Amino acid sequence: MKVKVINRVEARETCERKGDLKQVRRNLNPELHPFERAIEYTRALNAAKLERVFAKPFVAALEGHTDGINCLARNPKRLNSLISGSASGELFLWDVPERRTIYNYVGHKRAVRAVTVSECGSLCFSCGDEGVVKMWRVPHAPLGGVTQTVDHTAVAEFTSDQVLRGIDHHYERSLFATAGEKVDVWDHERSTPVHSFVWGADSVESVRFNPVESDIFTSCGNDRSIALYDIRSGTPLHKLVMQTKTNSIAWNPIEAFNFTCANEDCCLYTYDMRRLDIAKNVHKDHVSAVLDVDYSPTGREFVSGSYDRSIRIFKYDGGHSRDVYHTKRMQRVFGVRYSGDGSYVFSASDDMNVRIWKAKASQKMGTLLPREKSKQSYNAALVKRYGHMPEIKRITRHRHLPKSIYKTKQLRTTVMESERKKQRNRIKHSAPGSIQPKPQRKKKIVTRLE
């Protein structure tokens, strides 16, 4: 026996509000709608305008530090935890939804340069100018927030004979790496390093473990080098020397072989660790040294913070930034991090504030109704479909910039155009084949060592 059943989606068939009209079925035959493309274009234009009207990315500022903030770390297991370290030795654990401090980690007497959280989310490690790594407990933020800030002391200490500039934790094992005059790998249960790596750099600025190939990590030094290491072999693998110094490195959490480095020449470079003789992409738009970079958990975007007092969000394969965030009071940005769900961006700057931004500037906060979700997805599809049209492209790409950044960008554009013109004239007035121009992705690479 056959039973015919009418299947309806409740969100489409019922009215959410008393005054709503019932959905009317339409005949989608294109012959009956000759102006469909024109109507869709108008809707896409309005959607692009509304997106810029409601683009208000700034959420909140976390205050409490008494000196410039040098580093940030997020808890990989808890969305509401954020740790920040300052130049005065303060180390705070923040409850992000409540926008207040839970714990004040007491112990550092000099500047905190780097902080990281273990993969289990219950321990964090910090280091600084005093050459000591301190291990702390990371408590869970209770529901409803806390009424007062509690002081907390270190669980363990690991003493080094050098000033430490960077630290990162292994993604699977109880190991962490520190960067100073050399790169050391430590075990939680031992007071001395398990491995030590030295390869020419007087000082190593940053160190990062690969989240997928977890035994591989990379470091950047003040000799303009980027080095790859493998804990299993106990030896360095490759070394890349660039024309300018790299300040920070971030691995793509989805594409295991790719990493992005923040450079002093105002650009970011994405490399494939299997082929270091050419960059996969050059990301431009900053007008001063890029100080930190961090990937979204999806691996499709990354955020960068710069000395020019701005934050930019790039697509992983985009040459120019998707968005730029700035405020009048924000100073040099020393640290940036994505939230665990990829919805927010955290920035730490020299003006003693940790700022929270929306990853998508026009995204509405809070719970969305089904009709709001469908409307947003429809508008996004329209803007994507008609994004090549000049008017829509102009609206979606335009960003207001501070006067200092705008003027510096104009000056940099003039200088770069002058260099390109000079190069064209050299090729034009030289013997054929005597000058071989380098592509942009190879121009900043000096040499590669094995």
C-alpha positions as CSV (number, residue, x, y, z in Angstrom):
1,M,0.0,0.0,0.0
2,K,1.4,3.4,-1.0
3,V,1.1,6.3,1.4
4,K,1.6,9.8,0.0
5,V,2.9,12.3,2.6
6,I,3.3,16.0,2.3
7,N,6.6,17.1,3.7
8,R,6.9,20.7,4.7
9,V,9.7,22.6,6.5
10,E,8.2,24.4,9.5
11,A,10.4,27.5,9.2
12,R,9.0,28.0,5.6
13,E,5.4,27.3,6.3
14,T,4.7,29.0,9.6
15,C,4.8,32.7,10.4
16,E,7.3,33.8,13.1
17,R,5.4,36.9,13.9
18,K,1.7,37.7,14.0
19,G,1.9,40.3,11.2
20,D,3.9,38.1,8.8
21,L,2.4,37.1,5.5
22,K,2.4,33.5,4.3
23,Q,5.0,32.6,1.8
24,V,3.6,32.6,-1.8
25,R,4.8,30.1,-4.3
26,R,6.2,31.5,-7.5
27,N,6.6,30.2,-10.9
28,L,10.3,30.4,-11.7
29,N,9.9,30.1,-15.4
30,P,12.4,32.8,-16.8
31,E,10.0,33.8,-19.6
32,L,7.7,35.1,-17.0
33,H,10.4,37.2,-15.3
34,P,12.2,39.3,-18.0
35,F,13.7,41.8,-15.5
36,E,15.0,39.2,-13.1
37,R,18.7,40.1,-13.7
38,A,18.1,43.8,-13.2
39,I,16.1,43.2,-10.0
40,E,18.8,40.9,-8.6
41,Y,21.5,43.4,-9.4
42,T,19.6,46.1,-7.5
43,R,19.3,43.8,-4.6
44,A,23.0,42.9,-4.7
45,L,23.9,46.7,-4.8
46,N,21.6,47.3,-1.7
47,A,23.1,44.3,0.1
48,A,26.7,45.6,-0.5
49,K,25.7,49.1,0.8
50,L,24.0,47.7,3.9
51,E,27.0,45.5,4.6
52,R,29.2,48.6,4.8
53,V,26.6,50.5,6.8
54,F,26.5,47.9,9.5
55,A,30.2,47.2,9.5
56,K,31.1,47.9,13.1
57,P,33.8,45.4,14.1
58,F,34.9,46.7,17.5
59,V,33.3,44.8,20.3
60,A,35.1,45.6,23.6
61,A,38.5,46.6,25.2
62,L,39.9,44.6,28.1
63,E,41.6,47.0,30.5
64,G,43.8,46.3,33.5
65,H,47.5,46.2,32.4
66,T,49.8,48.9,33.5
67,D,52.3,48.6,30.6
68,G,52.3,47.7,26.9
69,I,51.1,44.2,26.1
70,N,53.6,42.0,24.3
71,C,51.9,38.6,23.8
72,L,48.6,36.8,23.7
73,A,47.6,33.1,23.9
74,R,44.2,31.5,23.6
75,N,43.1,28.3,25.3
76,P,42.6,25.5,22.6
77,K,39.9,23.8,24.8
78,R,37.9,26.8,26.1
79,L,36.4,29.6,24.1
80,N,36.2,32.0,27.0
81,S,39.8,32.0,28.1
82,L,42.5,34.4,26.9
83,I,46.0,35.0,28.5
84,S,48.0,38.2,28.0
85,G,51.4,39.2,29.1
86,S,52.8,42.7,29.5
87,A,56.2,44.5,29.6
88,S,55.8,45.1,33.4
89,G,55.7,41.3,34.1
90,E,51.9,41.1,34.5
91,L,50.2,37.9,33.3
92,F,46.4,37.9,33.2
93,L,43.9,35.2,32.5
94,W,40.7,36.8,31.1
95,D,37.1,35.7,31.0
96,V,36.2,37.0,27.6
97,P,32.4,37.0,27.8
98,E,32.5,38.7,31.2
99,R,35.3,41.0,30.1
100,R,37.2,40.8,33.4
101,T,40.3,39.2,34.8
102,I,40.0,35.8,36.6
103,Y,43.6,35.2,37.6
104,N,46.6,37.4,38.0
105,Y,49.7,35.2,37.6
106,V,52.4,36.6,40.0
107,G,56.0,35.7,39.6
108,H,57.6,37.6,36.6
109,K,59.8,40.5,37.7
110,R,60.7,41.6,34.2
111,A,58.9,41.8,30.8
112,V,56.9,38.8,29.6
113,R,57.8,38.2,26.0
114,A,55.8,35.1,25.1
115,V,53.1,32.8,26.5
116,T,51.5,29.6,25.3
117,V,48.9,27.1,26.5
118,S,49.3,23.3,26.4
119,E,47.0,21.3,24.1
120,C,45.1,19.9,27.1
121,G,44.2,23.4,28.1
122,S,45.0,23.0,31.8
123,L,48.6,24.4,31.7
124,C,50.2,27.5,30.4
125,F,53.9,28.5,30.0
126,S,55.4,32.0,30.0
127,C,58.9,33.3,29.5
128,G,60.6,36.7,29.4
129,D,63.7,38.8,29.9
130,E,64.7,37.1,33.2
131,G,65.4,33.8,31.4
132,V,62.9,31.6,33.4
133,V,60.0,29.6,32.0
134,K,57.1,29.4,34.5
135,M,54.4,26.8,34.4
136,W,50.9,27.8,35.6
137,R,47.5,26.2,36.1
138,V,44.7,27.4,33.9
139,P,41.4,27.2,35.8
140,H,38.0,27.0,34.1
141,A,36.0,30.2,34.2
142,P,32.8,29.5,36.1
143,L,29.4,30.3,34.6
144,G,28.2,33.8,35.5
145,G,31.7,35.1,35.9
146,V,33.7,35.8,39.0
147,T,33.4,38.5,41.6
148,Q,37.1,39.2,42.2
149,T,40.6,38.6,40.7
150,V,42.7,35.8,42.4
151,D,46.5,35.9,42.6
152,H,48.2,32.7,41.5
153,T,51.8,31.4,41.8
154,A,53.7,29.2,39.4
155,V,53.5,25.4,39.6
156,A,57.0,24.9,38.3
157,E,60.0,26.8,36.9
158,F,62.6,26.0,34.2
159,T,65.7,28.1,34.4
160,S,67.6,29.0,31.2
161,D,71.0,30.7,30.8
162,Q,69.6,33.1,28.2
163,V,67.0,35.8,27.6
164,L,63.9,34.1,26.1
165,R,62.0,35.7,23.3
166,G,59.5,33.1,22.2
167,I,57.8,29.9,23.4
168,D,55.4,27.3,22.0
169,H,53.9,24.0,23.2
170,H,53.9,20.7,21.3
171,Y,50.4,19.6,20.1
172,E,50.6,16.0,21.2
173,R,53.4,15.5,23.7
174,S,54.4,17.1,27.0
175,L,57.1,19.2,25.3
176,F,57.6,22.9,24.7
177,A,60.2,24.9,22.8
178,T,61.8,28.2,23.8
179,A,63.7,30.7,21.6
180,G,66.6,32.8,22.8
181,E,70.2,32.7,21.8
182,K,69.4,29.1,20.7
183,V,66.3,26.9,20.4
184,D,65.7,24.6,23.3
185,V,63.1,21.8,23.6
186,W,62.0,21.1,27.2
187,D,60.1,18.3,28.9
188,H,57.6,19.0,31.7
189,E,59.3,16.5,34.0
190,R,62.9,17.7,33.4
191,S,64.8,20.8,34.5
192,T,67.2,20.8,31.6
193,P,66.5,20.9,27.9
194,V,66.0,17.7,26.0
195,H,67.3,19.1,22.7
196,S,69.2,22.2,21.8
197,F,69.5,23.6,18.2
198,V,72.0,26.2,17.1
199,W,72.3,27.4,13.5
200,G,74.0,30.7,13.1
201,A,71.5,33.2,14.6
202,D,72.6,35.4,17.5
203,S,69.1,35.6,18.7
204,V,65.9,33.7,17.8
205,E,62.7,35.8,17.9
206,S,59.9,33.2,17.6
207,V,59.2,29.5,17.5
208,R,56.1,27.6,16.4
209,F,55.2,23.9,16.3
210,N,53.3,22.4,13.3
211,P,49.8,21.5,14.4
212,V,49.6,18.5,12.0
213,E,53.1,17.3,11.7
214,S,53.6,18.0,15.3
215,D,57.3,17.0,15.6
216,I,58.3,19.6,13.1
217,F,58.7,23.2,14.2
218,T,60.1,26.4,12.8
219,S,61.9,29.5,14.1
220,C,62.9,32.9,12.9
221,G,66.1,34.8,13.9
222,N,67.6,38.2,13.8
223,D,70.0,37.1,11.1
224,R,66.9,37.3,8.7
225,S,66.6,33.5,8.7
226,I,63.7,31.0,8.9
227,A,64.8,27.6,10.1
228,L,63.0,24.2,10.2
229,Y,63.7,21.5,12.8
230,D,62.6,18.0,13.5
231,I,62.6,16.6,17.0
232,R,62.8,13.0,15.8
233,S,66.1,13.5,14.1
234,G,67.4,16.0,16.6
235,T,68.9,18.1,13.8
236,P,67.9,21.2,11.8
237,L,66.3,20.5,8.4
238,H,66.3,23.6,6.2
239,K,67.2,27.3,6.5
240,L,65.9,30.1,4.4
241,V,67.6,33.6,4.5
242,M,65.6,36.6,3.4
243,Q,66.6,40.2,2.8
244,T,64.7,41.5,5.9
245,K,64.0,40.0,9.3
246,T,61.0,37.9,10.1
247,N,59.1,38.7,13.4
248,S,56.6,35.9,13.7
249,I,55.4,32.7,12.1
250,A,52.1,30.9,11.9
251,W,51.3,27.4,10.5
252,N,48.2,26.8,8.5
253,P,46.1,24.3,10.7
254,I,44.5,22.7,7.7
255,E,47.3,22.7,5.1
256,A,50.1,21.0,7.1
257,F,53.0,22.1,4.9
258,N,52.2,25.8,4.6
259,F,53.2,28.6,7.0
260,T,53.0,32.4,6.9
261,C,55.7,34.7,8.2
262,A,55.4,38.3,9.2
263,N,58.2,40.4,7.9
264,E,59.9,43.7,8.5
265,D,59.3,44.9,4.9
266,C,55.6,45.5,5.5
267,C,54.6,42.2,3.8
268,L,53.7,38.6,4.8
269,Y,55.0,35.6,2.9
270,T,53.4,32.2,2.7
271,Y,55.8,29.3,2.0
272,D,55.5,25.6,1.4
273,M,58.1,23.8,3.6
274,R,58.7,21.3,0.8
275,R,59.8,24.1,-1.6
276,L,61.4,27.1,0.1
277,D,63.0,28.5,-3.0
278,I,59.8,30.4,-3.9
279,A,57.0,31.9,-1.8
280,K,53.5,30.6,-2.5
281,N,52.0,34.1,-2.0
282,V,53.0,37.6,-1.0
283,H,50.4,39.4,1.1
284,K,50.6,43.2,0.9
285,D,48.8,46.3,2.3
286,H,50.6,47.1,5.6
287,V,52.7,50.2,5.6
288,S,55.1,49.3,8.4
289,A,56.7,46.2,9.9
290,V,54.3,43.3,10.6
291,L,54.8,42.1,14.1
292,D,52.5,39.1,14.6
293,V,50.3,36.7,12.6
294,D,47.8,34.0,13.5
295,Y,45.6,31.7,11.4
296,S,41.9,31.1,11.8
297,P,40.9,27.5,12.9
298,T,39.4,27.0,9.5
299,G,42.8,27.7,7.8
300,R,41.0,29.9,5.2
301,E,42.0,33.3,6.7
302,F,44.7,34.8,8.9
303,V,45.0,38.0,10.9
304,S,48.1,40.2,11.2
305,G,49.1,43.1,13.5
306,S,51.5,45.8,12.5
307,Y,53.7,48.6,13.7
308,D,51.4,51.0,11.7
309,R,48.7,50.6,14.4
310,S,46.3,48.5,12.3
311,I,45.0,44.9,12.1
312,R,44.4,43.3,8.7
313,I,42.5,40.1,7.8
314,F,43.8,38.2,4.7
315,K,42.5,35.2,2.8
316,Y,45.0,32.5,2.9
317,D,45.6,32.8,-0.9
318,G,44.8,36.6,-1.2
319,G,47.5,39.1,-2.1
320,H,45.6,42.0,-0.4
321,S,43.7,42.2,2.8
322,R,40.0,41.5,3.1
323,D,39.5,44.0,5.9
324,V,41.4,46.5,8.1
325,Y,40.6,47.4,11.7
326,H,41.9,50.5,13.6
327,T,40.9,52.9,16.3
328,K,42.1,56.4,17.2
329,R,43.6,55.2,20.5
330,M,45.1,51.9,19.4
331,Q,48.9,52.0,19.2
332,R,51.5,49.5,17.9
333,V,50.0,46.0,17.7
334,F,52.3,43.4,19.2
335,G,50.0,40.4,19.3
336,V,47.0,39.0,17.5
337,R,45.0,35.8,17.9
338,Y,41.8,34.3,16.5
339,S,39.2,32.9,18.8
340,G,38.6,29.2,19.0
341,D,35.5,29.3,16.8
342,G,36.9,31.8,14.3
343,S,34.2,34.4,15.1
344,Y,36.4,37.0,16.9
345,V,39.9,38.4,16.7
346,F,41.9,39.6,19.7
347,S,44.7,42.2,19.5
348,A,47.2,43.3,22.1
349,S,48.8,46.8,21.6
350,D,51.2,49.2,23.3
351,D,48.4,51.2,24.8
352,M,47.8,48.6,27.6
353,N,44.5,47.3,26.1
354,V,43.4,43.9,24.7
355,R,40.7,44.6,22.1
356,I,38.1,42.2,20.8
357,W,36.9,42.5,17.2
358,K,34.4,40.6,15.0
359,A,36.1,38.5,12.3
360,K,33.3,39.7,9.9
361,A,32.7,43.4,10.5
362,S,29.0,43.4,9.6
363,Q,28.1,40.2,11.3
364,K,25.2,40.4,13.7
365,M,25.9,39.3,17.3
366,G,23.5,37.0,19.1
367,T,21.1,34.3,18.0
368,L,19.6,34.6,14.5
369,L,16.1,33.6,13.5
370,P,15.7,31.3,10.5
371,R,14.5,34.1,8.3
372,E,17.5,36.2,9.2
373,K,19.9,33.4,8.3
374,S,18.2,32.8,5.0
375,K,18.3,36.6,4.2
376,Q,22.0,36.9,5.1
377,S,22.9,33.9,3.0
378,Y,20.8,35.2,0.1
379,N,22.5,38.6,0.3
380,A,26.0,37.1,0.4
381,A,25.2,35.0,-2.6
382,L,24.0,38.0,-4.5
383,V,27.1,40.0,-3.7
384,K,29.3,37.1,-4.7
385,R,27.4,36.7,-8.0
386,Y,27.6,40.3,-9.0
387,G,30.9,41.2,-7.2
388,H,32.6,41.8,-10.6
389,M,30.4,44.7,-11.4
390,P,32.2,48.0,-11.0
391,E,29.9,49.7,-8.6
392,I,29.6,46.7,-6.3
393,K,33.3,46.1,-6.4
394,R,34.0,49.7,-5.5
395,I,31.7,49.6,-2.5
396,T,32.9,46.2,-1.1
397,R,36.6,47.1,-1.5
398,H,36.5,50.6,-0.1
399,R,37.9,51.0,3.5
400,H,38.5,54.2,5.4
401,L,42.1,54.6,6.6
402,P,43.7,56.9,9.1
403,K,45.5,59.8,7.5
404,S,49.0,58.6,8.5
405,I,48.4,55.2,6.9
406,Y,46.8,56.7,3.8
407,K,49.7,59.1,3.2
408,T,52.3,56.5,3.8
409,K,50.6,54.1,1.4
410,Q,50.6,56.8,-1.3
411,L,54.3,57.4,-0.8
412,R,55.1,53.6,-0.9
413,T,53.1,53.3,-4.1
414,T,55.1,56.1,-5.7
415,V,58.4,54.6,-4.6
416,M,57.5,51.1,-5.9
417,E,56.3,52.5,-9.2
418,S,59.5,54.4,-9.6
419,E,61.5,51.2,-9.0
420,R,59.5,49.3,-11.6
421,K,60.0,52.1,-14.1
422,K,63.8,52.1,-13.4
423,Q,63.9,48.3,-13.9
424,R,62.0,48.6,-17.2
425,N,64.5,51.3,-18.4
426,R,67.4,49.1,-17.4
427,I,66.1,46.1,-19.4
428,K,65.2,48.4,-22.4
429,H,68.7,49.9,-22.7
430,S,70.7,46.7,-21.9
431,A,71.8,43.9,-24.1
432,P,69.0,41.3,-24.6
433,G,69.0,38.7,-21.9
434,S,71.7,40.4,-19.8
435,I,69.2,41.4,-17.1
436,Q,66.9,38.7,-15.8
437,P,64.1,40.2,-13.6
438,K,63.2,38.2,-10.5
439,P,59.5,37.5,-9.8
440,Q,58.0,39.1,-6.7
441,R,57.8,35.8,-4.9
442,K,61.6,35.2,-5.3
443,K,62.9,38.7,-4.9
444,K,63.3,38.8,-1.1
445,I,65.0,35.4,-0.9
446,V,68.7,35.5,-0.5
447,T,69.7,31.9,-0.2
448,R,68.5,28.5,1.1
449,L,70.7,26.2,3.2
450,E,70.4,22.5,3.9
